[in-house]
Amino acid sequence: MATAQPTGEPRNFPEDESMDPVGEPYPEQEPLTPEPGDDPPHPPFSPDNEPDIPQDPEAERVVSPEPLDP
């Protein structure tokens, strides 16, 4: 019994009209709303939003080698 050999061409599937093209947003998708108990959304990054971290005074200290006595 002979079996059908593939022709080397990809199979064509009918396009689904309800699917959006890749990379396009879904217009019918609602934005997510936070549920009770969820964390609030994070603001965009800004140095003004960052907490003040105290500087370590030892970080600025420069250690010089002791001079050699002749």
PDB file as gemmi writes it, atoms N, CA and C in Angstrom:
CRYST1    1.000    1.000    1.000  90.00  90.00  90.00 P 1                      
ATOM      1  N   MET A   1       0.846  -1.181   0.000  1.00  0.00           N  
ATOM      2  CA  MET A   1       0.000   0.000   0.000  1.00  0.00           C  
ATOM      3  C   MET A   1       0.889   1.242   0.000  1.00  0.00           C  
ATOM      4  N   ALA A   2       0.644   2.147  -0.875  1.00  0.00           N  
ATOM      5  CA  ALA A   2       1.446   3.354  -1.005  1.00  0.00           C  
ATOM      6  C   ALA A   2       0.883   4.444  -0.096  1.00  0.00           C  
ATOM      7  N   THR A   3       1.800   5.193   0.515  1.00  0.00           N  
ATOM      8  CA  THR A   3       1.380   6.310   1.364  1.00  0.00           C  
ATOM      9  C   THR A   3       1.680   7.605   0.643  1.00  0.00           C  
ATOM     10  N   ALA A   4       0.947   8.629   0.965  1.00  0.00           N  
ATOM     11  CA  ALA A   4       1.145   9.935   0.332  1.00  0.00           C  
ATOM     12  C   ALA A   4       2.452  10.538   0.829  1.00  0.00           C  
ATOM     13  N   GLN A   5       3.232  11.025  -0.090  1.00  0.00           N  
ATOM     14  CA  GLN A   5       4.498  11.660   0.242  1.00  0.00           C  
ATOM     15  C   GLN A   5       4.278  13.165   0.403  1.00  0.00           C  
ATOM     16  N   PRO A   6       4.952  13.783   1.377  1.00  0.00           N  
ATOM     17  CA  PRO A   6       4.807  15.243   1.511  1.00  0.00           C  
ATOM     18  C   PRO A   6       5.395  15.938   0.297  1.00  0.00           C  
ATOM     19  N   THR A   7       4.808  17.035  -0.081  1.00  0.00           N  
ATOM     20  CA  THR A   7       5.252  17.761  -1.263  1.00  0.00           C  
ATOM     21  C   THR A   7       6.341  18.771  -0.947  1.00  0.00           C  
ATOM     22  N   GLY A   8       6.640  18.976   0.336  1.00  0.00           N  
ATOM     23  CA  GLY A   8       7.669  19.945   0.706  1.00  0.00           C  
ATOM     24  C   GLY A   8       7.108  21.330   0.953  1.00  0.00           C  
ATOM     25  N   GLU A   9       5.851  21.556   0.602  1.00  0.00           N  
ATOM     26  CA  GLU A   9       5.236  22.856   0.847  1.00  0.00           C  
ATOM     27  C   GLU A   9       4.543  22.836   2.204  1.00  0.00           C  
ATOM     28  N   PRO A  10       4.600  23.937   2.951  1.00  0.00           N  
ATOM     29  CA  PRO A  10       3.910  23.960   4.249  1.00  0.00           C  
ATOM     30  C   PRO A  10       2.402  23.912   4.050  1.00  0.00           C  
ATOM     31  N   ARG A  11       1.739  23.312   5.023  1.00  0.00           N  
ATOM     32  CA  ARG A  11       0.279  23.266   4.963  1.00  0.00           C  
ATOM     33  C   ARG A  11      -0.270  24.656   5.230  1.00  0.00           C  
ATOM     34  N   ASN A  12      -1.268  25.026   4.496  1.00  0.00           N  
ATOM     35  CA  ASN A  12      -1.922  26.314   4.708  1.00  0.00           C  
ATOM     36  C   ASN A  12      -3.151  26.101   5.571  1.00  0.00           C  
ATOM     37  N   PHE A  13      -3.229  26.834   6.649  1.00  0.00           N  
ATOM     38  CA  PHE A  13      -4.379  26.766   7.525  1.00  0.00           C  
ATOM     39  C   PHE A  13      -5.251  27.984   7.262  1.00  0.00           C  
ATOM     40  N   PRO A  14      -6.550  27.849   7.349  1.00  0.00           N  
ATOM     41  CA  PRO A  14      -7.408  29.029   7.159  1.00  0.00           C  
ATOM     42  C   PRO A  14      -7.151  30.034   8.277  1.00  0.00           C  
ATOM     43  N   GLU A  15      -7.165  31.293   7.911  1.00  0.00           N  
ATOM     44  CA  GLU A  15      -6.916  32.322   8.914  1.00  0.00           C  
ATOM     45  C   GLU A  15      -8.150  32.518   9.777  1.00  0.00           C  
ATOM     46  N   ASP A  16      -7.908  32.740  11.035  1.00  0.00           N  
ATOM     47  CA  ASP A  16      -8.992  32.998  11.971  1.00  0.00           C  
ATOM     48  C   ASP A  16      -9.171  34.510  12.037  1.00  0.00           C  
ATOM     49  N   GLU A  17     -10.305  34.994  11.599  1.00  0.00           N  
ATOM     50  CA  GLU A  17     -10.531  36.438  11.549  1.00  0.00           C  
ATOM     51  C   GLU A  17     -10.542  37.080  12.930  1.00  0.00           C  
ATOM     52  N   SER A  18     -10.792  36.282  13.982  1.00  0.00           N  
ATOM     53  CA  SER A  18     -10.834  36.863  15.323  1.00  0.00           C  
ATOM     54  C   SER A  18      -9.440  37.046  15.911  1.00  0.00           C  
ATOM     55  N   MET A  19      -8.424  36.500  15.253  1.00  0.00           N  
ATOM     56  CA  MET A  19      -7.055  36.632  15.769  1.00  0.00           C  
ATOM     57  C   MET A  19      -6.435  37.917  15.249  1.00  0.00           C  
ATOM     58  N   ASP A  20      -5.742  38.614  16.121  1.00  0.00           N  
ATOM     59  CA  ASP A  20      -5.030  39.813  15.710  1.00  0.00           C  
ATOM     60  C   ASP A  20      -3.661  39.421  15.183  1.00  0.00           C  
ATOM     61  N   PRO A  21      -3.072  40.231  14.302  1.00  0.00           N  
ATOM     62  CA  PRO A  21      -1.710  39.942  13.851  1.00  0.00           C  
ATOM     63  C   PRO A  21      -0.734  39.987  15.026  1.00  0.00           C  
ATOM     64  N   VAL A  22       0.354  39.282  14.879  1.00  0.00           N  
ATOM     65  CA  VAL A  22       1.359  39.229  15.943  1.00  0.00           C  
ATOM     66  C   VAL A  22       1.882  40.637  16.206  1.00  0.00           C  
ATOM     67  N   GLY A  23       1.986  40.998  17.476  1.00  0.00           N  
ATOM     68  CA  GLY A  23       2.537  42.291  17.862  1.00  0.00           C  
ATOM     69  C   GLY A  23       1.507  43.393  17.958  1.00  0.00           C  
ATOM     70  N   GLU A  24       0.295  43.146  17.515  1.00  0.00           N  
ATOM     71  CA  GLU A  24      -0.738  44.169  17.603  1.00  0.00           C  
ATOM     72  C   GLU A  24      -1.504  43.999  18.913  1.00  0.00           C  
ATOM     73  N   PRO A  25      -1.923  45.091  19.524  1.00  0.00           N  
ATOM     74  CA  PRO A  25      -2.675  44.968  20.779  1.00  0.00           C  
ATOM     75  C   PRO A  25      -4.073  44.418  20.521  1.00  0.00           C  
ATOM     76  N   TYR A  26      -4.645  43.848  21.532  1.00  0.00           N  
ATOM     77  CA  TYR A  26      -6.008  43.349  21.452  1.00  0.00           C  
ATOM     78  C   TYR A  26      -6.945  44.469  21.885  1.00  0.00           C  
ATOM     79  N   PRO A  27      -7.702  45.054  20.963  1.00  0.00           N  
ATOM     80  CA  PRO A  27      -8.550  46.190  21.355  1.00  0.00           C  
ATOM     81  C   PRO A  27      -9.657  45.801  22.322  1.00  0.00           C  
ATOM     82  N   GLU A  28     -10.103  44.545  22.279  1.00  0.00           N  
ATOM     83  CA  GLU A  28     -11.201  44.153  23.163  1.00  0.00           C  
ATOM     84  C   GLU A  28     -10.717  43.788  24.559  1.00  0.00           C  
ATOM     85  N   GLN A  29      -9.398  43.748  24.765  1.00  0.00           N  
ATOM     86  CA  GLN A  29      -8.867  43.359  26.071  1.00  0.00           C  
ATOM     87  C   GLN A  29      -8.951  44.536  27.038  1.00  0.00           C  
ATOM     88  N   GLU A  30      -9.597  44.309  28.152  1.00  0.00           N  
ATOM     89  CA  GLU A  30      -9.730  45.356  29.159  1.00  0.00           C  
ATOM     90  C   GLU A  30      -8.432  45.466  29.956  1.00  0.00           C  
ATOM     91  N   PRO A  31      -8.040  46.667  30.362  1.00  0.00           N  
ATOM     92  CA  PRO A  31      -6.858  46.775  31.229  1.00  0.00           C  
ATOM     93  C   PRO A  31      -7.142  46.108  32.571  1.00  0.00           C  
ATOM     94  N   LEU A  32      -6.106  45.556  33.152  1.00  0.00           N  
ATOM     95  CA  LEU A  32      -6.267  44.869  34.428  1.00  0.00           C  
ATOM     96  C   LEU A  32      -6.546  45.883  35.535  1.00  0.00           C  
ATOM     97  N   THR A  33      -7.528  45.579  36.342  1.00  0.00           N  
ATOM     98  CA  THR A  33      -7.823  46.420  37.499  1.00  0.00           C  
ATOM     99  C   THR A  33      -7.372  45.672  38.739  1.00  0.00           C  
ATOM    100  N   PRO A  34      -6.789  46.365  39.700  1.00  0.00           N  
ATOM    101  CA  PRO A  34      -6.299  45.668  40.889  1.00  0.00           C  
ATOM    102  C   PRO A  34      -7.450  45.079  41.698  1.00  0.00           C  
ATOM    103  N   GLU A  35      -7.216  43.894  42.207  1.00  0.00           N  
ATOM    104  CA  GLU A  35      -8.186  43.229  43.073  1.00  0.00           C  
ATOM    105  C   GLU A  35      -7.978  43.730  44.501  1.00  0.00           C  
ATOM    106  N   PRO A  36      -8.978  43.611  45.362  1.00  0.00           N  
ATOM    107  CA  PRO A  36      -8.771  43.994  46.765  1.00  0.00           C  
ATOM    108  C   PRO A  36      -7.628  43.187  47.380  1.00  0.00           C  
ATOM    109  N   GLY A  37      -6.716  43.864  48.028  1.00  0.00           N  
ATOM    110  CA  GLY A  37      -5.570  43.207  48.641  1.00  0.00           C  
ATOM    111  C   GLY A  37      -4.333  43.201  47.773  1.00  0.00           C  
ATOM    112  N   ASP A  38      -4.463  43.588  46.488  1.00  0.00           N  
ATOM    113  CA  ASP A  38      -3.290  43.643  45.617  1.00  0.00           C  
ATOM    114  C   ASP A  38      -2.444  44.868  45.963  1.00  0.00           C  
ATOM    115  N   ASP A  39      -1.151  44.777  45.652  1.00  0.00           N  
ATOM    116  CA  ASP A  39      -0.281  45.933  45.825  1.00  0.00           C  
ATOM    117  C   ASP A  39      -0.667  47.002  44.809  1.00  0.00           C  
ATOM    118  N   PRO A  40      -0.520  48.276  45.157  1.00  0.00           N  
ATOM    119  CA  PRO A  40      -0.821  49.317  44.172  1.00  0.00           C  
ATOM    120  C   PRO A  40       0.209  49.259  43.043  1.00  0.00           C  
ATOM    121  N   PRO A  41      -0.145  49.748  41.866  1.00  0.00           N  
ATOM    122  CA  PRO A  41       0.820  49.718  40.764  1.00  0.00           C  
ATOM    123  C   PRO A  41       2.042  50.570  41.098  1.00  0.00           C  
ATOM    124  N   HIS A  42       3.182  50.125  40.623  1.00  0.00           N  
ATOM    125  CA  HIS A  42       4.425  50.841  40.888  1.00  0.00           C  
ATOM    126  C   HIS A  42       4.545  52.031  39.948  1.00  0.00           C  
ATOM    127  N   PRO A  43       5.014  53.171  40.463  1.00  0.00           N  
ATOM    128  CA  PRO A  43       5.213  54.319  39.571  1.00  0.00           C  
ATOM    129  C   PRO A  43       6.423  54.062  38.677  1.00  0.00           C  
ATOM    130  N   PRO A  44       6.508  54.765  37.562  1.00  0.00           N  
ATOM    131  CA  PRO A  44       7.693  54.597  36.710  1.00  0.00           C  
ATOM    132  C   PRO A  44       8.955  55.009  37.464  1.00  0.00           C  
ATOM    133  N   PHE A  45      10.102  54.458  37.058  1.00  0.00           N  
ATOM    134  CA  PHE A  45      11.359  54.741  37.750  1.00  0.00           C  
ATOM    135  C   PHE A  45      11.702  56.215  37.628  1.00  0.00           C  
ATOM    136  N   SER A  46      12.091  56.774  38.736  1.00  0.00           N  
ATOM    137  CA  SER A  46      12.571  58.144  38.782  1.00  0.00           C  
ATOM    138  C   SER A  46      13.473  58.259  40.001  1.00  0.00           C  
ATOM    139  N   PRO A  47      14.612  58.939  39.879  1.00  0.00           N  
ATOM    140  CA  PRO A  47      15.469  59.117  41.061  1.00  0.00           C  
ATOM    141  C   PRO A  47      14.739  59.832  42.195  1.00  0.00           C  
ATOM    142  N   ASP A  48      13.731  60.630  41.858  1.00  0.00           N  
ATOM    143  CA  ASP A  48      12.979  61.328  42.904  1.00  0.00           C  
ATOM    144  C   ASP A  48      12.156  60.356  43.742  1.00  0.00           C  
ATOM    145  N   ASN A  49      11.805  59.199  43.180  1.00  0.00           N  
ATOM    146  CA  ASN A  49      10.992  58.221  43.903  1.00  0.00           C  
ATOM    147  C   ASN A  49      11.831  57.288  44.766  1.00  0.00           C  
ATOM    148  N   GLU A  50      13.138  57.312  44.618  1.00  0.00           N  
ATOM    149  CA  GLU A  50      14.000  56.385  45.345  1.00  0.00           C  
ATOM    150  C   GLU A  50      14.196  56.865  46.781  1.00  0.00           C  
ATOM    151  N   PRO A  51      14.300  55.936  47.726  1.00  0.00           N  
ATOM    152  CA  PRO A  51      14.532  56.348  49.116  1.00  0.00           C  
ATOM    153  C   PRO A  51      15.941  56.911  49.273  1.00  0.00           C  
ATOM    154  N   ASP A  52      16.101  57.774  50.262  1.00  0.00           N  
ATOM    155  CA  ASP A  52      17.422  58.324  50.547  1.00  0.00           C  
ATOM    156  C   ASP A  52      18.234  57.265  51.282  1.00  0.00           C  
ATOM    157  N   ILE A  53      19.327  56.858  50.672  1.00  0.00           N  
ATOM    158  CA  ILE A  53      20.206  55.866  51.282  1.00  0.00           C  
ATOM    159  C   ILE A  53      21.398  56.628  51.845  1.00  0.00           C  
ATOM    160  N   PRO A  54      21.633  56.528  53.151  1.00  0.00           N  
ATOM    161  CA  PRO A  54      22.762  57.279  53.720  1.00  0.00           C  
ATOM    162  C   PRO A  54      24.085  56.771  53.148  1.00  0.00           C  
ATOM    163  N   GLN A  55      24.973  57.695  52.914  1.00  0.00           N  
ATOM    164  CA  GLN A  55      26.286  57.341  52.393  1.00  0.00           C  
ATOM    165  C   GLN A  55      27.170  56.852  53.530  1.00  0.00           C  
ATOM    166  N   ASP A  56      27.954  55.846  53.245  1.00  0.00           N  
ATOM    167  CA  ASP A  56      28.889  55.308  54.227  1.00  0.00           C  
ATOM    168  C   ASP A  56      30.097  56.238  54.275  1.00  0.00           C  
ATOM    169  N   PRO A  57      30.396  56.837  55.439  1.00  0.00           N  
ATOM    170  CA  PRO A  57      31.541  57.754  55.493  1.00  0.00           C  
ATOM    171  C   PRO A  57      32.853  57.038  55.199  1.00  0.00           C  
ATOM    172  N   GLU A  58      32.942  55.747  55.472  1.00  0.00           N  
ATOM    173  CA  GLU A  58      34.174  55.008  55.199  1.00  0.00           C  
ATOM    174  C   GLU A  58      34.385  54.801  53.702  1.00  0.00           C  
ATOM    175  N   ALA A  59      33.344  54.932  52.915  1.00  0.00           N  
ATOM    176  CA  ALA A  59      33.465  54.686  51.481  1.00  0.00           C  
ATOM    177  C   ALA A  59      34.329  55.748  50.810  1.00  0.00           C  
ATOM    178  N   GLU A  60      34.388  56.937  51.363  1.00  0.00           N  
ATOM    179  CA  GLU A  60      35.153  58.027  50.769  1.00  0.00           C  
ATOM    180  C   GLU A  60      36.585  58.083  51.288  1.00  0.00           C  
ATOM    181  N   ARG A  61      36.904  57.278  52.284  1.00  0.00           N  
ATOM    182  CA  ARG A  61      38.231  57.340  52.887  1.00  0.00           C  
ATOM    183  C   ARG A  61      39.263  56.771  51.920  1.00  0.00           C  
ATOM    184  N   VAL A  62      40.350  57.493  51.738  1.00  0.00           N  
ATOM    185  CA  VAL A  62      41.443  57.043  50.881  1.00  0.00           C  
ATOM    186  C   VAL A  62      42.588  56.626  51.789  1.00  0.00           C  
ATOM    187  N   VAL A  63      43.056  55.418  51.620  1.00  0.00           N  
ATOM    188  CA  VAL A  63      44.155  54.911  52.436  1.00  0.00           C  
ATOM    189  C   VAL A  63      45.436  55.064  51.628  1.00  0.00           C  
ATOM    190  N   SER A  64      46.363  55.821  52.196  1.00  0.00           N  
ATOM    191  CA  SER A  64      47.654  56.008  51.540  1.00  0.00           C  
ATOM    192  C   SER A  64      48.673  55.091  52.203  1.00  0.00           C  
ATOM    193  N   PRO A  65      49.588  54.553  51.418  1.00  0.00           N  
ATOM    194  CA  PRO A  65      50.629  53.718  52.037  1.00  0.00           C  
ATOM    195  C   PRO A  65      51.550  54.575  52.903  1.00  0.00           C  
ATOM    196  N   GLU A  66      52.101  53.946  53.924  1.00  0.00           N  
ATOM    197  CA  GLU A  66      53.029  54.677  54.790  1.00  0.00           C  
ATOM    198  C   GLU A  66      54.317  54.943  54.016  1.00  0.00           C  
ATOM    199  N   PRO A  67      54.909  56.131  54.234  1.00  0.00           N  
ATOM    200  CA  PRO A  67      56.162  56.425  53.517  1.00  0.00           C  
ATOM    201  C   PRO A  67      57.277  55.499  54.011  1.00  0.00           C  
ATOM    202  N   LEU A  68      58.135  55.130  53.088  1.00  0.00           N  
ATOM    203  CA  LEU A  68      59.278  54.290  53.448  1.00  0.00           C  
ATOM    204  C   LEU A  68      60.377  55.157  54.036  1.00  0.00           C  
ATOM    205  N   ASP A  69      60.991  54.712  55.159  1.00  0.00           N  
ATOM    206  CA  ASP A  69      62.112  55.443  55.754  1.00  0.00           C  
ATOM    207  C   ASP A  69      63.386  55.002  55.047  1.00  0.00           C  
ATOM    208  N   PRO A  70      64.203  55.977  54.613  1.00  0.00           N  
ATOM    209  CA  PRO A  70      65.472  55.590  53.941  1.00  0.00           C  
ATOM    210  C   PRO A  70      66.527  55.113  54.897  1.00  0.00           C  
TER     211      PRO A  70                                                      
END                                                                             
